[in-house]
Amino acid sequence: MAENPLTRTQSTSDTRFEATEQALESITDAATHHAADPKTTVHAPAHQDHSHAWLRRIFPQNSLEAWEAKMHMGNYVIERHTGAKTFEAMSIYVRVGMHALYYGSQQEKALHWKRTQELLERQSRKMGVEYDKPESKEHIPVFIESFQLQPGLHELKQPDPTQYRTFNDFFARELREGTRPVEGEADPKVVSSPADCRLTAFETVDQATKYWIKGFGFTLEKLLGDAELARRFDGGAMVIARLAPQDYHRWHSPVDGKVVKITEITGTYYTVNPQAINERGTLDVFCENRRSVMTVQRSNTGSPVAIIAVGAMLVGSVKYNPGIEVGAQVRRGQCLGAFYYGGSTVIIVYPRGEISLDKDLIKNSTDQGCETVMKVGWRVGAGPA
């Protein structure tokens, strides 16, 4: 009797899923060794020989080879003020997370969608619990050394690493007032970067889906969870700010205005690495991941601006600052909230004609296909004209 193709698909799919589960479990278990260099465990560069050898022992060879044929081991980013390109290696946990998106057939996607959601939520919560433990303080000095954060410690409200109670407290560290000057602060037309981040900017959502967001299923309505609100942004500009784990992990308002609505949308915790966003045929992670959608009525125009905080792989929680609630007045550059452990993203959506994005950011995002390294408060554009 001929083998049922669906049975064969399910068997292959189960093997790949079990390998992904085993790999993620091993990586998050490494978080319990707080004194270990994170670049030898969770943040080990995926292109290193020992990372590749470790994955080869876990994943079926045909699965690993097919995936590696499609992917690179990192991303190029552009320094805004110099135009220099820098290669950022993909961490091992991101590389494993990419396997959670790579299923091939539609049958495999259907078989694994719920199991993958449960796996990623379980591992993200596990990391959140681990890094809330007092003993996680041991991870702070090795994290600082591994990611060369020492030169920026003077910018922090608490510059002494030994004063943080847990690793998550350090991860969501606060900046001193005035550390991130707001460019064009006196000009109400200017809009700012919401985070220390790697940023892409697009004149329209259609441009964003042409050059950057290539997973299937992306729509503004799905992203915002509100069809009526989505119509108000039809034809508008989009800014995507990705925060790497080593970045200052709070987000700030890009405009002056009044908070008119906050909507929490449940979801999963897929990686937001550019290769997950850029890969055709995968789920669109922005519309699948857990996120909080804030709508701000801009002070100088009365127009809505959507600020979407997207949790990502291994992010334990997304929290607003005290007083950031419906009815609150916020100023451009004001801190709105924090992400706790892992990578994350903030997406800003503007109505049509509300702003003109700076040309260098658009060029980097479209012609170069690269993110631009930005800081909180740096100018992103201005408008309306």
Phi, psi and omega in degrees: 000136181292144179290137177291122182301326181293323178295318179295318178300317182294320180298314178297317182295318179298318180299315181294318180297316181298324177294318178298317180298315180298318182295315180295320179299318180296319182293315182287332173299327180296339179295342179285344178267077192295333182277355181283146176297122181299338179279003170251356181231256186301319185255024175300131178302131187293338183276353182290150184302318183291329176293314181296317181297320179297314179296323182296330178287337186261314186272146172303138187300318181294326177294313182295316182294319180297319180292315183294333178293336183265337191244154168263178184254023179172192184221149172269139174235157183247129173284124189297316189278342180247339184078003182288140176265137179232138178270128175249117182292144176284133177288156183299324182291329176290319180299317177295321178299329177297327178297331179293340179264343191261096183248335181088268187278159177296326179299319180294321179300315181295321182294325191255350188304309182291319180297321181293317176305313182296320179298310184293323177294318181297316182289324178294317178294324178299316180293321178299316179296316183298318184274001170265355180284144179304324182291347178293348175305331181299337182282341186297306183297324180288328176294316179299314182292318184296320182260011175053052182268355184306317183298339182261001184297330181294344180282347188276150175299323173240096185281350182269109183300335183286350183270356178276137185286326182217169177295323179297325176300319178289321182301321180263032183305148180259151176269153171293149176302132177089358181291328179243086178302142180270116180294135180063037186302328182279350183259109184292349180280337184286141174241152192241165171293135181277355187199163161287116197198179166250117196244140169239149185222134184225138183293331178218163175295323177301320178294321179297319180285337177285317188258339191226302186273097189247000175290153183282149173099000182284127168216156176298323180299316178293318181299315185273341182068027186202109183295318181294317179296319180301322180297331180289343180254008182302124180082007184270175183274157180224136176238132181240118183246110181263128178259120175282157184305328182280351182286156164306124195250044171239158179239153190232161180285134177276351185218165167275140178173190181242131177288119182252342181197143171226125181237124176267129181240121180289156180180194183257199189223052177293156174296145176253019175304143182309328182288337172285323181286324186274350187277119177292145174089354176265167172300147173280113189289330181297323181273350179263331187281156173300138183202160176238125184254112176257132173251124180246132174273113186293134189297317189274350181232340185078001182280154177282145171231128180263129178240109187251116176266115186253118173287158183219191186303128179070009174282121183283319182201159177235118187231134173280152174292154174305135179089349177273099186205172179301132181099345181287142171271132179237149179250155178300130183092351180287138178289132181257325184184185186221148170258143179247114182051132175106178176278161181197175185214145170240128179247132177245132178236132180244149176294162177304131176080359183288320179218159168249120181285150179297136188297325182295324180291320177296316181297315178300321185285327185258297182295319183268339183063035185232152170280154176251131178287125185228165173239156174308134174090345177294145181294137176248332181176191179203159178159173359286163183296000000 
